[in-house]
Amino acid sequence: MTNTWEDVTWETETPRKEWVVEYYAKVGSETTHHLSVLHGEDMEAVQRMLMHELRSTYTEASEIEVTVLRMEEIEMEPNVAMFNGAFTP
């Protein structure tokens, strides 16, 4: 027996959210300012992704001092007020 469209159940996966993370990474005496867009369900997942990014960026470093300036979810709907009617988002 064949299934109709009504019989098919679609598995919907919850989309991963985009987060902007701004931070300073200090290795030795050199400090670097970073701005990254990471994907994750929640803040803990984003922190894991940040650790992965740090390990891949600073492979030779034995110690990295990180200061997170902001970690916030990116809004999917654009804020129309920011465009002041000059542009269409």
PDB file with SEQRES, HELIX, SHEET and CRYST1 records, atoms N, CA, C and O in Angstrom:
SEQRES   1 A   89  MET THR ASN THR TRP GLU ASP VAL THR TRP GLU THR GLU          
SEQRES   2 A   89  THR PRO ARG LYS GLU TRP VAL VAL GLU TYR TYR ALA LYS          
SEQRES   3 A   89  VAL GLY SER GLU THR THR HIS HIS LEU SER VAL LEU HIS          
SEQRES   4 A   89  GLY GLU ASP MET GLU ALA VAL GLN ARG MET LEU MET HIS          
SEQRES   5 A   89  GLU LEU ARG SER THR TYR THR GLU ALA SER GLU ILE GLU          
SEQRES   6 A   89  VAL THR VAL LEU ARG MET GLU GLU ILE GLU MET GLU PRO          
SEQRES   7 A   89  ASN VAL ALA MET PHE ASN GLY ALA PHE THR PRO                  
HELIX    1 AA1 MET A   43  THR A   57  1                                  15    
HELIX    2 AA2 VAL A   80  PHE A   83  5                                   4    
SHEET    1 AA1 3 GLU A  30  GLY A  40  0                                        
SHEET    2 AA1 3 LYS A  17  VAL A  27 -1                                        
SHEET    3 AA1 3 GLU A  65  GLU A  73 -1                                        
CRYST1    1.000    1.000    1.000  90.00  90.00  90.00 P 1           1          
ATOM      1  N   MET A   1       0.840  -1.173   0.000  1.00  0.00           N  
ATOM      2  CA  MET A   1       0.000   0.000   0.000  1.00  0.00           C  
ATOM      3  C   MET A   1       0.891   1.243   0.000  1.00  0.00           C  
ATOM      4  O   MET A   1       1.848   1.329   0.768  1.00  0.00           O  
ATOM      5  N   THR A   2       0.579   2.169  -0.836  1.00  0.00           N  
ATOM      6  CA  THR A   2       1.377   3.386  -0.926  1.00  0.00           C  
ATOM      7  C   THR A   2       0.813   4.448   0.000  1.00  0.00           C  
ATOM      8  O   THR A   2      -0.385   4.484   0.283  1.00  0.00           O  
ATOM      9  N   ASN A   3       1.691   5.296   0.456  1.00  0.00           N  
ATOM     10  CA  ASN A   3       1.291   6.381   1.350  1.00  0.00           C  
ATOM     11  C   ASN A   3       0.886   7.603   0.541  1.00  0.00           C  
ATOM     12  O   ASN A   3       1.459   7.884  -0.511  1.00  0.00           O  
ATOM     13  N   THR A   4      -0.086   8.310   1.033  1.00  0.00           N  
ATOM     14  CA  THR A   4      -0.453   9.585   0.429  1.00  0.00           C  
ATOM     15  C   THR A   4       0.277  10.690   1.191  1.00  0.00           C  
ATOM     16  O   THR A   4       0.925  10.421   2.203  1.00  0.00           O  
ATOM     17  N   TRP A   5       0.178  11.916   0.716  1.00  0.00           N  
ATOM     18  CA  TRP A   5       0.843  13.030   1.394  1.00  0.00           C  
ATOM     19  C   TRP A   5       0.337  13.197   2.821  1.00  0.00           C  
ATOM     20  O   TRP A   5       1.084  13.612   3.707  1.00  0.00           O  
ATOM     21  N   GLU A   6      -0.910  12.878   3.034  1.00  0.00           N  
ATOM     22  CA  GLU A   6      -1.480  13.009   4.371  1.00  0.00           C  
ATOM     23  C   GLU A   6      -0.916  11.967   5.332  1.00  0.00           C  
ATOM     24  O   GLU A   6      -0.902  12.183   6.544  1.00  0.00           O  
ATOM     25  N   ASP A   7      -0.447  10.826   4.791  1.00  0.00           N  
ATOM     26  CA  ASP A   7       0.086   9.751   5.622  1.00  0.00           C  
ATOM     27  C   ASP A   7       1.549   9.960   6.001  1.00  0.00           C  
ATOM     28  O   ASP A   7       2.047   9.343   6.943  1.00  0.00           O  
ATOM     29  N   VAL A   8       2.219  10.814   5.280  1.00  0.00           N  
ATOM     30  CA  VAL A   8       3.651  11.018   5.505  1.00  0.00           C  
ATOM     31  C   VAL A   8       3.839  11.956   6.692  1.00  0.00           C  
ATOM     32  O   VAL A   8       3.234  13.026   6.752  1.00  0.00           O  
ATOM     33  N   THR A   9       4.671  11.550   7.623  1.00  0.00           N  
ATOM     34  CA  THR A   9       5.023  12.442   8.739  1.00  0.00           C  
ATOM     35  C   THR A   9       6.407  12.984   8.485  1.00  0.00           C  
ATOM     36  O   THR A   9       7.351  12.233   8.241  1.00  0.00           O  
ATOM     37  N   TRP A  10       6.518  14.280   8.543  1.00  0.00           N  
ATOM     38  CA  TRP A  10       7.795  14.930   8.285  1.00  0.00           C  
ATOM     39  C   TRP A  10       8.507  15.152   9.610  1.00  0.00           C  
ATOM     40  O   TRP A  10       7.937  15.682  10.564  1.00  0.00           O  
ATOM     41  N   GLU A  11       9.744  14.741   9.643  1.00  0.00           N  
ATOM     42  CA  GLU A  11      10.543  14.995  10.834  1.00  0.00           C  
ATOM     43  C   GLU A  11      11.118  16.389  10.725  1.00  0.00           C  
ATOM     44  O   GLU A  11      11.908  16.682   9.827  1.00  0.00           O  
ATOM     45  N   THR A  12      10.724  17.230  11.629  1.00  0.00           N  
ATOM     46  CA  THR A  12      11.240  18.596  11.613  1.00  0.00           C  
ATOM     47  C   THR A  12      12.258  18.747  12.729  1.00  0.00           C  
ATOM     48  O   THR A  12      11.977  18.464  13.894  1.00  0.00           O  
ATOM     49  N   GLU A  13      13.406  19.183  12.362  1.00  0.00           N  
ATOM     50  CA  GLU A  13      14.488  19.387  13.307  1.00  0.00           C  
ATOM     51  C   GLU A  13      14.459  20.841  13.739  1.00  0.00           C  
ATOM     52  O   GLU A  13      14.283  21.732  12.909  1.00  0.00           O  
ATOM     53  N   THR A  14      14.627  21.087  15.022  1.00  0.00           N  
ATOM     54  CA  THR A  14      14.632  22.474  15.478  1.00  0.00           C  
ATOM     55  C   THR A  14      15.879  23.152  14.928  1.00  0.00           C  
ATOM     56  O   THR A  14      16.989  22.645  15.093  1.00  0.00           O  
ATOM     57  N   PRO A  15      15.703  24.286  14.279  1.00  0.00           N  
ATOM     58  CA  PRO A  15      16.856  24.946  13.667  1.00  0.00           C  
ATOM     59  C   PRO A  15      17.814  25.484  14.723  1.00  0.00           C  
ATOM     60  O   PRO A  15      17.404  25.978  15.773  1.00  0.00           O  
ATOM     61  N   ARG A  16      19.091  25.373  14.413  1.00  0.00           N  
ATOM     62  CA  ARG A  16      20.086  25.940  15.316  1.00  0.00           C  
ATOM     63  C   ARG A  16      20.056  27.455  15.160  1.00  0.00           C  
ATOM     64  O   ARG A  16      19.875  27.979  14.061  1.00  0.00           O  
ATOM     65  N   LYS A  17      20.231  28.129  16.251  1.00  0.00           N  
ATOM     66  CA  LYS A  17      20.172  29.577  16.258  1.00  0.00           C  
ATOM     67  C   LYS A  17      21.565  30.141  15.992  1.00  0.00           C  
ATOM     68  O   LYS A  17      22.578  29.496  16.261  1.00  0.00           O  
ATOM     69  N   GLU A  18      21.589  31.345  15.466  1.00  0.00           N  
ATOM     70  CA  GLU A  18      22.854  32.046  15.254  1.00  0.00           C  
ATOM     71  C   GLU A  18      23.091  32.983  16.425  1.00  0.00           C  
ATOM     72  O   GLU A  18      22.176  33.663  16.889  1.00  0.00           O  
ATOM     73  N   TRP A  19      24.320  33.011  16.891  1.00  0.00           N  
ATOM     74  CA  TRP A  19      24.712  33.857  18.000  1.00  0.00           C  
ATOM     75  C   TRP A  19      25.932  34.677  17.574  1.00  0.00           C  
ATOM     76  O   TRP A  19      26.821  34.177  16.884  1.00  0.00           O  
ATOM     77  N   VAL A  20      25.959  35.927  17.992  1.00  0.00           N  
ATOM     78  CA  VAL A  20      27.142  36.751  17.785  1.00  0.00           C  
ATOM     79  C   VAL A  20      27.932  36.730  19.092  1.00  0.00           C  
ATOM     80  O   VAL A  20      27.386  36.939  20.176  1.00  0.00           O  
ATOM     81  N   VAL A  21      29.237  36.471  18.957  1.00  0.00           N  
ATOM     82  CA  VAL A  21      30.115  36.407  20.116  1.00  0.00           C  
ATOM     83  C   VAL A  21      31.294  37.345  19.861  1.00  0.00           C  
ATOM     84  O   VAL A  21      32.037  37.192  18.892  1.00  0.00           O  
ATOM     85  N   GLU A  22      31.439  38.306  20.747  1.00  0.00           N  
ATOM     86  CA  GLU A  22      32.560  39.251  20.675  1.00  0.00           C  
ATOM     87  C   GLU A  22      33.432  39.024  21.894  1.00  0.00           C  
ATOM     88  O   GLU A  22      32.947  39.014  23.026  1.00  0.00           O  
ATOM     89  N   TYR A  23      34.730  38.841  21.654  1.00  0.00           N  
ATOM     90  CA  TYR A  23      35.608  38.512  22.780  1.00  0.00           C  
ATOM     91  C   TYR A  23      37.047  38.918  22.486  1.00  0.00           C  
ATOM     92  O   TYR A  23      37.435  39.117  21.335  1.00  0.00           O  
ATOM     93  N   TYR A  24      37.826  39.036  23.556  1.00  0.00           N  
ATOM     94  CA  TYR A  24      39.266  39.233  23.477  1.00  0.00           C  
ATOM     95  C   TYR A  24      39.940  37.914  23.832  1.00  0.00           C  
ATOM     96  O   TYR A  24      39.542  37.239  24.781  1.00  0.00           O  
ATOM     97  N   ALA A  25      40.954  37.557  23.069  1.00  0.00           N  
ATOM     98  CA  ALA A  25      41.759  36.382  23.386  1.00  0.00           C  
ATOM     99  C   ALA A  25      43.190  36.844  23.609  1.00  0.00           C  
ATOM    100  O   ALA A  25      43.797  37.465  22.736  1.00  0.00           O  
ATOM    101  N   LYS A  26      43.718  36.539  24.774  1.00  0.00           N  
ATOM    102  CA  LYS A  26      45.075  36.946  25.125  1.00  0.00           C  
ATOM    103  C   LYS A  26      45.949  35.702  25.222  1.00  0.00           C  
ATOM    104  O   LYS A  26      45.705  34.807  26.030  1.00  0.00           O  
ATOM    105  N   VAL A  27      46.968  35.674  24.381  1.00  0.00           N  
ATOM    106  CA  VAL A  27      47.945  34.588  24.386  1.00  0.00           C  
ATOM    107  C   VAL A  27      49.309  35.232  24.618  1.00  0.00           C  
ATOM    108  O   VAL A  27      49.805  35.983  23.779  1.00  0.00           O  
ATOM    109  N   GLY A  28      49.897  34.931  25.752  1.00  0.00           N  
ATOM    110  CA  GLY A  28      51.156  35.585  26.122  1.00  0.00           C  
ATOM    111  C   GLY A  28      50.907  37.058  26.357  1.00  0.00           C  
ATOM    112  O   GLY A  28      50.085  37.430  27.195  1.00  0.00           O  
ATOM    113  N   SER A  29      51.616  37.903  25.617  1.00  0.00           N  
ATOM    114  CA  SER A  29      51.432  39.347  25.762  1.00  0.00           C  
ATOM    115  C   SER A  29      50.592  39.937  24.632  1.00  0.00           C  
ATOM    116  O   SER A  29      50.356  41.145  24.612  1.00  0.00           O  
ATOM    117  N   GLU A  30      50.140  39.112  23.696  1.00  0.00           N  
ATOM    118  CA  GLU A  30      49.375  39.582  22.543  1.00  0.00           C  
ATOM    119  C   GLU A  30      47.879  39.364  22.760  1.00  0.00           C  
ATOM    120  O   GLU A  30      47.442  38.256  23.068  1.00  0.00           O  
ATOM    121  N   THR A  31      47.098  40.441  22.596  1.00  0.00           N  
ATOM    122  CA  THR A  31      45.642  40.379  22.733  1.00  0.00           C  
ATOM    123  C   THR A  31      45.005  40.616  21.376  1.00  0.00           C  
ATOM    124  O   THR A  31      45.375  41.550  20.664  1.00  0.00           O  
ATOM    125  N   THR A  32      44.040  39.766  21.015  1.00  0.00           N  
ATOM    126  CA  THR A  32      43.347  39.868  19.734  1.00  0.00           C  
ATOM    127  C   THR A  32      41.853  40.007  19.981  1.00  0.00           C  
ATOM    128  O   THR A  32      41.273  39.291  20.797  1.00  0.00           O  
ATOM    129  N   HIS A  33      41.247  40.935  19.265  1.00  0.00           N  
ATOM    130  CA  HIS A  33      39.807  41.178  19.364  1.00  0.00           C  
ATOM    131  C   HIS A  33      39.113  40.334  18.296  1.00  0.00           C  
ATOM    132  O   HIS A  33      39.478  40.402  17.123  1.00  0.00           O  
ATOM    133  N   HIS A  34      38.110  39.534  18.694  1.00  0.00           N  
ATOM    134  CA  HIS A  34      37.395  38.652  17.770  1.00  0.00           C  
ATOM    135  C   HIS A  34      35.911  38.990  17.753  1.00  0.00           C  
ATOM    136  O   HIS A  34      35.341  39.419  18.756  1.00  0.00           O  
ATOM    137  N   LEU A  35      35.299  38.785  16.588  1.00  0.00           N  
ATOM    138  CA  LEU A  35      33.856  38.872  16.432  1.00  0.00           C  
ATOM    139  C   LEU A  35      33.448  37.682  15.585  1.00  0.00           C  
ATOM    140  O   LEU A  35      33.831  37.586  14.419  1.00  0.00           O  
ATOM    141  N   SER A  36      32.669  36.768  16.167  1.00  0.00           N  
ATOM    142  CA  SER A  36      32.319  35.523  15.480  1.00  0.00           C  
ATOM    143  C   SER A  36      30.818  35.308  15.495  1.00  0.00           C  
ATOM    144  O   SER A  36      30.119  35.769  16.398  1.00  0.00           O  
ATOM    145  N   VAL A  37      30.332  34.605  14.490  1.00  0.00           N  
ATOM    146  CA  VAL A  37      28.952  34.138  14.457  1.00  0.00           C  
ATOM    147  C   VAL A  37      29.008  32.628  14.617  1.00  0.00           C  
ATOM    148  O   VAL A  37      29.585  31.924  13.788  1.00  0.00           O  
ATOM    149  N   LEU A  38      28.402  32.139  15.693  1.00  0.00           N  
ATOM    150  CA  LEU A  38      28.418  30.714  16.002  1.00  0.00           C  
ATOM    151  C   LEU A  38      26.988  30.189  16.026  1.00  0.00           C  
ATOM    152  O   LEU A  38      26.040  30.949  16.226  1.00  0.00           O  
ATOM    153  N   HIS A  39      26.844  28.885  15.821  1.00  0.00           N  
ATOM    154  CA  HIS A  39      25.527  28.254  15.799  1.00  0.00           C  
ATOM    155  C   HIS A  39      25.367  27.342  16.998  1.00  0.00           C  
ATOM    156  O   HIS A  39      26.291  26.618  17.369  1.00  0.00           O  
ATOM    157  N   GLY A  40      24.179  27.383  17.607  1.00  0.00           N  
ATOM    158  CA  GLY A  40      23.895  26.511  18.734  1.00  0.00           C  
ATOM    159  C   GLY A  40      22.479  26.694  19.233  1.00  0.00           C  
ATOM    160  O   GLY A  40      21.854  27.732  19.017  1.00  0.00           O  
ATOM    161  N   GLU A  41      21.981  25.667  19.906  1.00  0.00           N  
ATOM    162  CA  GLU A  41      20.629  25.711  20.450  1.00  0.00           C  
ATOM    163  C   GLU A  41      20.504  26.675  21.623  1.00  0.00           C  
ATOM    164  O   GLU A  41      19.523  27.411  21.732  1.00  0.00           O  
ATOM    165  N   ASP A  42      21.516  26.665  22.509  1.00  0.00           N  
ATOM    166  CA  ASP A  42      21.470  27.488  23.704  1.00  0.00           C  
ATOM    167  C   ASP A  42      22.873  28.005  24.002  1.00  0.00           C  
ATOM    168  O   ASP A  42      23.819  27.739  23.261  1.00  0.00           O  
ATOM    169  N   MET A  43      22.991  28.749  25.102  1.00  0.00           N  
ATOM    170  CA  MET A  43      24.261  29.373  25.434  1.00  0.00           C  
ATOM    171  C   MET A  43      25.365  28.342  25.703  1.00  0.00           C  
ATOM    172  O   MET A  43      26.522  28.573  25.351  1.00  0.00           O  
ATOM    173  N   GLU A  44      25.021  27.215  26.319  1.00  0.00           N  
ATOM    174  CA  GLU A  44      26.021  26.184  26.594  1.00  0.00           C  
ATOM    175  C   GLU A  44      26.585  25.609  25.299  1.00  0.00           C  
ATOM    176  O   GLU A  44      27.785  25.352  25.208  1.00  0.00           O  
ATOM    177  N   ALA A  45      25.731  25.406  24.297  1.00  0.00           N  
ATOM    178  CA  ALA A  45      26.189  24.896  22.999  1.00  0.00           C  
ATOM    179  C   ALA A  45      27.097  25.914  22.311  1.00  0.00           C  
ATOM    180  O   ALA A  45      28.078  25.542  21.669  1.00  0.00           O  
ATOM    181  N   VAL A  46      26.771  27.185  22.446  1.00  0.00           N  
ATOM    182  CA  VAL A  46      27.589  28.238  21.841  1.00  0.00           C  
ATOM    183  C   VAL A  46      28.938  28.319  22.546  1.00  0.00           C  
ATOM    184  O   VAL A  46      29.960  28.547  21.898  1.00  0.00           O  
ATOM    185  N   GLN A  47      28.955  28.136  23.861  1.00  0.00           N  
ATOM    186  CA  GLN A  47      30.222  28.129  24.593  1.00  0.00           C  
ATOM    187  C   GLN A  47      31.099  26.974  24.146  1.00  0.00           C  
ATOM    188  O   GLN A  47      32.316  27.129  24.042  1.00  0.00           O  
ATOM    189  N   ARG A  48      30.498  25.803  23.877  1.00  0.00           N  
ATOM    190  CA  ARG A  48      31.272  24.669  23.353  1.00  0.00           C  
ATOM    191  C   ARG A  48      31.843  24.987  21.977  1.00  0.00           C  
ATOM    192  O   ARG A  48      32.987  24.645  21.680  1.00  0.00           O  
ATOM    193  N   MET A  49      31.041  25.644  21.137  1.00  0.00           N  
ATOM    194  CA  MET A  49      31.510  26.031  19.806  1.00  0.00           C  
ATOM    195  C   MET A  49      32.638  27.060  19.899  1.00  0.00           C  
ATOM    196  O   MET A  49      33.575  27.031  19.101  1.00  0.00           O  
ATOM    197  N   LEU A  50      32.547  27.962  20.866  1.00  0.00           N  
ATOM    198  CA  LEU A  50      33.603  28.943  21.079  1.00  0.00           C  
ATOM    199  C   LEU A  50      34.902  28.261  21.498  1.00  0.00           C  
ATOM    200  O   LEU A  50      35.979  28.626  21.026  1.00  0.00           O  
ATOM    201  N   MET A  51      34.800  27.276  22.379  1.00  0.00           N  
ATOM    202  CA  MET A  51      35.993  26.524  22.786  1.00  0.00           C  
ATOM    203  C   MET A  51      36.618  25.813  21.594  1.00  0.00           C  
ATOM    204  O   MET A  51      37.841  25.785  21.458  1.00  0.00           O  
ATOM    205  N   HIS A  52      35.793  25.242  20.736  1.00  0.00           N  
ATOM    206  CA  HIS A  52      36.296  24.577  19.527  1.00  0.00           C  
ATOM    207  C   HIS A  52      37.002  25.588  18.618  1.00  0.00           C  
ATOM    208  O   HIS A  52      38.064  25.299  18.067  1.00  0.00           O  
ATOM    209  N   GLU A  53      36.403  26.776  18.468  1.00  0.00           N  
ATOM    210  CA  GLU A  53      37.025  27.817  17.651  1.00  0.00           C  
ATOM    211  C   GLU A  53      38.375  28.252  18.223  1.00  0.00           C  
ATOM    212  O   GLU A  53      39.343  28.432  17.484  1.00  0.00           O  
ATOM    213  N   LEU A  54      38.427  28.416  19.536  1.00  0.00           N  
ATOM    214  CA  LEU A  54      39.680  28.826  20.172  1.00  0.00           C  
ATOM    215  C   LEU A  54      40.761  27.765  19.997  1.00  0.00           C  
ATOM    216  O   LEU A  54      41.913  28.097  19.715  1.00  0.00           O  
ATOM    217  N   ARG A  55      40.403  26.496  20.161  1.00  0.00           N  
ATOM    218  CA  ARG A  55      41.384  25.424  20.007  1.00  0.00           C  
ATOM    219  C   ARG A  55      41.911  25.335  18.585  1.00  0.00           C  
ATOM    220  O   ARG A  55      43.091  25.051  18.375  1.00  0.00           O  
ATOM    221  N   SER A  56      41.040  25.578  17.599  1.00  0.00           N  
ATOM    222  CA  SER A  56      41.496  25.505  16.210  1.00  0.00           C  
ATOM    223  C   SER A  56      42.264  26.758  15.785  1.00  0.00           C  
ATOM    224  O   SER A  56      43.126  26.689  14.909  1.00  0.00           O  
ATOM    225  N   THR A  57      41.955  27.903  16.402  1.00  0.00           N  
ATOM    226  CA  THR A  57      42.651  29.147  16.050  1.00  0.00           C  
ATOM    227  C   THR A  57      44.025  29.225  16.704  1.00  0.00           C  
ATOM    228  O   THR A  57      45.001  29.620  16.067  1.00  0.00           O  
ATOM    229  N   TYR A  58      44.097  28.849  17.971  1.00  0.00           N  
ATOM    230  CA  TYR A  58      45.339  28.960  18.736  1.00  0.00           C  
ATOM    231  C   TYR A  58      45.859  27.554  19.060  1.00  0.00           C  
ATOM    232  O   TYR A  58      45.853  27.133  20.217  1.00  0.00           O  
ATOM    233  N   THR A  59      46.300  26.844  18.040  1.00  0.00           N  
ATOM    234  CA  THR A  59      46.729  25.451  18.229  1.00  0.00           C  
ATOM    235  C   THR A  59      48.023  25.338  19.030  1.00  0.00           C  
ATOM    236  O   THR A  59      48.225  24.348  19.734  1.00  0.00           O  
ATOM    237  N   GLU A  60      48.878  26.309  18.935  1.00  0.00           N  
ATOM    238  CA  GLU A  60      50.174  26.244  19.607  1.00  0.00           C  
ATOM    239  C   GLU A  60      50.142  26.778  21.034  1.00  0.00           C  
ATOM    240  O   GLU A  60      51.102  26.591  21.782  1.00  0.00           O  
ATOM    241  N   ALA A  61      49.065  27.434  21.422  1.00  0.00           N  
ATOM    242  CA  ALA A  61      49.000  28.077  22.736  1.00  0.00           C  
ATOM    243  C   ALA A  61      48.704  27.050  23.821  1.00  0.00           C  
ATOM    244  O   ALA A  61      47.853  26.176  23.658  1.00  0.00           O  
ATOM    245  N   SER A  62      49.424  27.177  24.927  1.00  0.00           N  
ATOM    246  CA  SER A  62      49.152  26.300  26.068  1.00  0.00           C  
ATOM    247  C   SER A  62      48.118  26.927  27.004  1.00  0.00           C  
ATOM    248  O   SER A  62      47.419  26.219  27.729  1.00  0.00           O  
ATOM    249  N   GLU A  63      48.026  28.259  26.984  1.00  0.00           N  
ATOM    250  CA  GLU A  63      47.056  28.965  27.817  1.00  0.00           C  
ATOM    251  C   GLU A  63      46.490  30.145  27.039  1.00  0.00           C  
ATOM    252  O   GLU A  63      47.226  30.926  26.436  1.00  0.00           O  
ATOM    253  N   ILE A  64      45.159  30.254  27.069  1.00  0.00           N  
ATOM    254  CA  ILE A  64      44.459  31.350  26.392  1.00  0.00           C  
ATOM    255  C   ILE A  64      43.560  32.022  27.419  1.00  0.00           C  
ATOM    256  O   ILE A  64      42.722  31.372  28.044  1.00  0.00           O  
ATOM    257  N   GLU A  65      43.742  33.322  27.587  1.00  0.00           N  
ATOM    258  CA  GLU A  65      42.872  34.084  28.486  1.00  0.00           C  
ATOM    259  C   GLU A  65      41.791  34.737  27.629  1.00  0.00           C  
ATOM    260  O   GLU A  65      42.101  35.525  26.736  1.00  0.00           O  
ATOM    261  N   VAL A  66      40.520  34.413  27.897  1.00  0.00           N  
ATOM    262  CA  VAL A  66      39.411  34.889  27.072  1.00  0.00           C  
ATOM    263  C   VAL A  66      38.502  35.780  27.900  1.00  0.00           C  
ATOM    264  O   VAL A  66      38.106  35.432  29.012  1.00  0.00           O  
ATOM    265  N   THR A  67      38.181  36.938  27.335  1.00  0.00           N  
ATOM    266  CA  THR A  67      37.219  37.850  27.941  1.00  0.00           C  
ATOM    267  C   THR A  67      36.072  38.029  26.950  1.00  0.00           C  
ATOM    268  O   THR A  67      36.253  38.628  25.890  1.00  0.00           O  
ATOM    269  N   VAL A  68      34.896  37.514  27.291  1.00  0.00           N  
ATOM    270  CA  VAL A  68      33.729  37.623  26.415  1.00  0.00           C  
ATOM    271  C   VAL A  68      33.055  38.959  26.682  1.00  0.00           C  
ATOM    272  O   VAL A  68      32.660  39.249  27.812  1.00  0.00           O  
ATOM    273  N   LEU A  69      32.923  39.773  25.634  1.00  0.00           N  
ATOM    274  CA  LEU A  69      32.279  41.074  25.744  1.00  0.00           C  
ATOM    275  C   LEU A  69      30.774  40.962  25.561  1.00  0.00           C  
ATOM    276  O   LEU A  69      30.004  41.604  26.276  1.00  0.00           O  
ATOM    277  N   ARG A  70      30.358  40.141  24.599  1.00  0.00           N  
ATOM    278  CA  ARG A  70      28.933  39.896  24.409  1.00  0.00           C  
ATOM    279  C   ARG A  70      28.729  38.555  23.726  1.00  0.00           C  
ATOM    280  O   ARG A  70      29.534  38.105  22.911  1.00  0.00           O  
ATOM    281  N   MET A  71      27.616  37.938  24.095  1.00  0.00           N  
ATOM    282  CA  MET A  71      27.191  36.678  23.504  1.00  0.00           C  
ATOM    283  C   MET A  71      25.673  36.738  23.448  1.00  0.00           C  
ATOM    284  O   MET A  71      24.995  36.530  24.455  1.00  0.00           O  
ATOM    285  N   GLU A  72      25.144  37.027  22.260  1.00  0.00           N  
ATOM    286  CA  GLU A  72      23.701  37.199  22.154  1.00  0.00           C  
ATOM    287  C   GLU A  72      23.168  36.568  20.876  1.00  0.00           C  
ATOM    288  O   GLU A  72      23.856  36.485  19.858  1.00  0.00           O  
ATOM    289  N   GLU A  73      21.934  36.134  20.964  1.00  0.00           N  
ATOM    290  CA  GLU A  73      21.272  35.502  19.830  1.00  0.00           C  
ATOM    291  C   GLU A  73      20.941  36.552  18.778  1.00  0.00           C  
ATOM    292  O   GLU A  73      20.511  37.658  19.105  1.00  0.00           O  
ATOM    293  N   ILE A  74      21.143  36.203  17.530  1.00  0.00           N  
ATOM    294  CA  ILE A  74      20.837  37.107  16.423  1.00  0.00           C  
ATOM    295  C   ILE A  74      19.361  36.979  16.094  1.00  0.00           C  
ATOM    296  O   ILE A  74      18.844  35.871  15.949  1.00  0.00           O  
ATOM    297  N   GLU A  75      18.684  38.108  15.978  1.00  0.00           N  
ATOM    298  CA  GLU A  75      17.267  38.110  15.626  1.00  0.00           C  
ATOM    299  C   GLU A  75      17.122  37.729  14.162  1.00  0.00           C  
ATOM    300  O   GLU A  75      17.849  38.221  13.300  1.00  0.00           O  
ATOM    301  N   MET A  76      16.175  36.849  13.900  1.00  0.00           N  
ATOM    302  CA  MET A  76      15.940  36.425  12.520  1.00  0.00           C  
ATOM    303  C   MET A  76      15.132  37.455  11.735  1.00  0.00           C  
ATOM    304  O   MET A  76      15.322  37.605  10.528  1.00  0.00           O  
ATOM    305  N   GLU A  77      14.240  38.157  12.410  1.00  0.00           N  
ATOM    306  CA  GLU A  77      13.447  39.188  11.754  1.00  0.00           C  
ATOM    307  C   GLU A  77      14.199  40.514  11.850  1.00  0.00           C  
ATOM    308  O   GLU A  77      14.568  40.933  12.947  1.00  0.00           O  
ATOM    309  N   PRO A  78      14.430  41.175  10.726  1.00  0.00           N  
ATOM    310  CA  PRO A  78      15.144  42.451  10.784  1.00  0.00           C  
ATOM    311  C   PRO A  78      14.305  43.533  11.452  1.00  0.00           C  
ATOM    312  O   PRO A  78      13.076  43.525  11.377  1.00  0.00           O  
ATOM    313  N   ASN A  79      14.986  44.451  12.099  1.00  0.00           N  
ATOM    314  CA  ASN A  79      14.320  45.577  12.731  1.00  0.00           C  
ATOM    315  C   ASN A  79      14.152  46.670  11.678  1.00  0.00           C  
ATOM    316  O   ASN A  79      15.123  47.321  11.293  1.00  0.00           O  
ATOM    317  N   VAL A  80      12.935  46.865  11.220  1.00  0.00           N  
ATOM    318  CA  VAL A  80      12.659  47.804  10.141  1.00  0.00           C  
ATOM    319  C   VAL A  80      12.999  49.226  10.544  1.00  0.00           C  
ATOM    320  O   VAL A  80      13.376  50.027   9.689  1.00  0.00           O  
ATOM    321  N   ALA A  81      12.877  49.561  11.815  1.00  0.00           N  
ATOM    322  CA  ALA A  81      13.139  50.924  12.274  1.00  0.00           C  
ATOM    323  C   ALA A  81      14.591  51.331  12.033  1.00  0.00           C  
ATOM    324  O   ALA A  81      14.885  52.520  11.917  1.00  0.00           O  
ATOM    325  N   MET A  82      15.495  50.367  11.958  1.00  0.00           N  
ATOM    326  CA  MET A  82      16.906  50.697  11.745  1.00  0.00           C  
ATOM    327  C   MET A  82      17.168  51.231  10.342  1.00  0.00           C  
ATOM    328  O   MET A  82      18.180  51.891  10.107  1.00  0.00           O  
ATOM    329  N   PHE A  83      16.259  50.949   9.407  1.00  0.00           N  
ATOM    330  CA  PHE A  83      16.483  51.361   8.021  1.00  0.00           C  
ATOM    331  C   PHE A  83      15.894  52.723   7.687  1.00  0.00           C  
ATOM    332  O   PHE A  83      16.161  53.254   6.609  1.00  0.00           O  
ATOM    333  N   ASN A  84      15.106  53.300   8.576  1.00  0.00           N  
ATOM    334  CA  ASN A  84      14.519  54.636   8.430  1.00  0.00           C  
ATOM    335  C   ASN A  84      13.832  54.839   7.093  1.00  0.00           C  
ATOM    336  O   ASN A  84      13.830  55.955   6.573  1.00  0.00           O  
ATOM    337  N   GLY A  85      13.252  53.801   6.524  1.00  0.00           N  
ATOM    338  CA  GLY A  85      12.514  53.916   5.277  1.00  0.00           C  
ATOM    339  C   GLY A  85      13.392  54.066   4.053  1.00  0.00           C  
ATOM    340  O   GLY A  85      12.870  54.110   2.938  1.00  0.00           O  
ATOM    341  N   ALA A  86      14.711  54.146   4.213  1.00  0.00           N  
ATOM    342  CA  ALA A  86      15.611  54.337   3.077  1.00  0.00           C  
ATOM    343  C   ALA A  86      15.869  53.037   2.333  1.00  0.00           C  
ATOM    344  O   ALA A  86      16.129  53.055   1.130  1.00  0.00           O  
ATOM    345  N   PHE A  87      15.799  51.905   3.037  1.00  0.00           N  
ATOM    346  CA  PHE A  87      16.101  50.616   2.443  1.00  0.00           C  
ATOM    347  C   PHE A  87      15.037  49.614   2.825  1.00  0.00           C  
ATOM    348  O   PHE A  87      14.356  49.770   3.838  1.00  0.00           O  
ATOM    349  N   THR A  88      14.901  48.608   2.028  1.00  0.00           N  
ATOM    350  CA  THR A  88      13.995  47.520   2.365  1.00  0.00           C  
ATOM    351  C   THR A  88      14.818  46.361   2.905  1.00  0.00           C  
ATOM    352  O   THR A  88      15.727  45.882   2.228  1.00  0.00           O  
ATOM    353  N   PRO A  89      14.515  45.907   4.104  1.00  0.00           N  
ATOM    354  CA  PRO A  89      15.315  44.808   4.674  1.00  0.00           C  
ATOM    355  C   PRO A  89      15.064  43.495   3.952  1.00  0.00           C  
ATOM    356  O   PRO A  89      15.656  42.474   4.304  1.00  0.00           O  
TER     357      PRO A  89                                                      
END                                                                             
